[in-house]
Amino acid sequence: MAYYVYITTNPAKTVLYIGVTGSLPRRLGQHYDNRGTDDTFAGRYFCYNLL
């Protein structure tokens, strides 16, 4: 299985999030679905835009 290191940012491009996943489309969808929630760092800071 291939793994991917990815970087996402918020719409204002002021915060970065770095992660590792085996399924990039699925993981980006999870980030998008969690936007605005305080449960995760990426959700809290709206980090769902792939760089």
TIGU-126793 format. One record per residue: residue number from 1; residue in three letters; x, y, z of N, C-alpha, C in turn. Coordinates in steps of 0.001 Angstrom, whole numbers, plus 500000, padded with zeros to 6 digits. Atoms other than C-alpha are relative to their C-alpha. Example, Ala and Ser with C-alpha at 12.3 -4.5 7.8 and 13.67 -1.06 7.14 Angstrom:
REM TIGU-126793
    nr   rest       nx       ny       nz      cax      cay      caz       cx       cy       cz
     1    ALA   500890   498810   500000   512300   495500   507800   500900   501200   500000
     2    SER   499180   498810   499940   513670   498940   507140   499230   501090   500730
***
This chain:
REM TIGU-126793
    nr   rest       nx       ny       nz      cax      cay      caz       cx       cy       cz
     1    MET   500844   498822   500000   500000   500000   500000   500893   501247   500000
     2    ALA   499270   498731   500064   501233   503501   499150   499444   500955   501050
     3    TYR   500390   498978   499052   501159   506268   501722   500390   501359   499448
     4    TYR   499778   498643   500493   501018   509982   501071   500177   500951   501171
     5    VAL   499856   498888   499081   502319   512914   503068   499316   501184   499318
     6    TYR   500750   498900   500606   500014   515878   502508   500011   501209   500926
     7    ILE   500082   498754   499247   499728   519488   503605   498705   500690   499606
     8    THR   501211   499230   500246   496450   521349   503960   500119   501344   500707
     9    THR   500039   498684   499387   495692   524944   504854   498557   500472   500072
    10    ASN   501337   499413   499902   492715   527076   505759   499786   500974   498843
    11    PRO   500260   499088   501120   491017   529431   503262   500844   501280   500027
    12    ALA   499183   498785   499891   493006   532425   504579   501495   499714   499839
    13    LYS   498599   500442   500137   496254   530412   504204   500892   500502   501136
    14    THR   499242   499567   498829   497390   531261   507749   500414   498841   500906
    15    VAL   499711   501171   499181   497563   527723   509232   500331   498834   499082
    16    LEU   499652   501205   500757   499231   524541   507945   499741   498765   500842
    17    TYR   500180   501298   499366   498377   520933   508758   500713   498979   499132
    18    ILE   499271   501038   500726   500646   518032   507774   499525   498647   500503
    19    GLY   500482   501316   499625   499397   514459   507714   500502   498919   499065
    20    VAL   499630   501173   500795   499994   510951   506344   498750   499151   499850
    21    THR   501186   500817   500236   497320   508774   504742   500252   498996   498887
    22    GLY   499960   500974   501074   496811   505769   502520   498994   500302   498903
    23    SER   501024   499625   500978   493836   507337   500723   499789   501507   500060
    24    LEU   500060   498546   499981   494200   511001   499922   498583   500540   499762
    25    PRO   501363   499478   500188   490667   511571   498512   499106   499803   501233
    26    ARG   500812   500276   498810   489054   509928   501555   500389   500928   501140
    27    ARG   499524   499170   498889   491218   511868   504002   499645   501469   499798
    28    LEU   500375   498606   500255   490600   515234   502335   498503   500198   500228
    29    GLY   501432   499941   499718   486872   514492   502502   499721   500065   501495
    30    GLN   500155   499965   498543   487211   513842   506223   500346   501382   500552
    31    HIS   499639   498649   499561   488988   517163   506715   498881   500986   499667
    32    TYR   501066   499091   500415   486257   518949   504777   498754   499814   500872
    33    ASP   501174   500288   499177   483478   517231   506759   500177   500486   501438
    34    ASN   499721   499601   498615   485159   518139   510085   500248   501496   500164
    35    ARG   499685   498570   499903   485662   521837   509281   499077   500684   501007
    36    GLY   500762   499249   499008   484574   524106   512096   499727   499270   501300
    37    THR   500199   500721   498744   484521   521397   514774   501235   500171   500877
    38    ASP   498885   499827   499069   486670   521789   517877   500663   498682   500382
    39    ASP   499464   501314   499634   487392   518043   518074   501397   499749   499453
    40    THR   498694   500233   500619   490440   518181   515784   500670   501321   499662
    41    PHE   499258   498794   500374   493168   520675   514962   499568   500485   498621
    42    ALA   500362   499617   501366   492339   520634   511251   498571   500528   499941
    43    GLY   501374   499515   499966   488639   521081   512014   499888   501365   500647
    44    ARG   500044   498732   499274   489191   523885   514472   500490   501156   499148
    45    TYR   499396   498943   500807   491300   525844   511988   499618   499929   498519
    46    PHE   500532   500083   501372   489385   524883   508803   501067   499613   498977
    47    CYS   498924   500426   500905   492387   523133   507217   499494   498883   499082
    48    TYR   500494   500996   500946   490877   521397   504196   500446   500270   498565
    49    ASN   499505   499701   501348   492580   523017   501171   501369   499365   499801
    50    LEU   498750   500698   500270   495304   520792   499730   501006   500940   499337
    51    LEU   498928   499202   500610   498615   522499   498927   500805   499141   499058
***
